[in-house]
């Protein structure tokens, strides 16, 4: 039994190394749409643990090619395929930003609100850089769809941790939104 386990582990390691070599060969020998297509073809062939790495490379390549639709689609696949929480957060924020680039603001809001509602990110005071970026993207998307209250709340969530120029910027945004909300208020 021990020999069978060792043989299985050796074969798994060999398969993983072979898959990593294939991925590296594609990255080194292709660019743009050709790289995306070649990497997508590898997804069914590689061990599951390497799939998030492929999605990450596809998403980066799509962003470089300014293919926001492919980037958003791939960030969504990465989000669904990983249990790594920091990577999941980065994928969600990146997907939302790709949606924002395509002016799909309502869809971006859904993604951002979903990720910001997760228990590990709900405490905005403990905002990591990615949580802060999610809040900033939410503020922008909400303003674009005319939800000034939601935009203001997103900026306000960032204010306690902000310093210097960032704090000044956030305060100006909040003041501007307050003025717009006052103008819209029934008289």
Buried (B, 14 or more C-beta within 10 A) or exposed (E): EEEEEEEEEEEEEEBBEEBBEBBEEBBEEBEEEEBBEBBBEBBEEBEEEBBBBBBBBBBBBBBEBEBBEBBBBBBBBBBEBBEEEEBBBBBBBBBBBBBBBEEBBEBBBBBBBEBBEEEEBEEBEEBEEBBBBBBBBBBBBBBBEEBBEBBBBBBBBBBEBBEEEBBEBBBEBBEBBEEBEEEEEEE
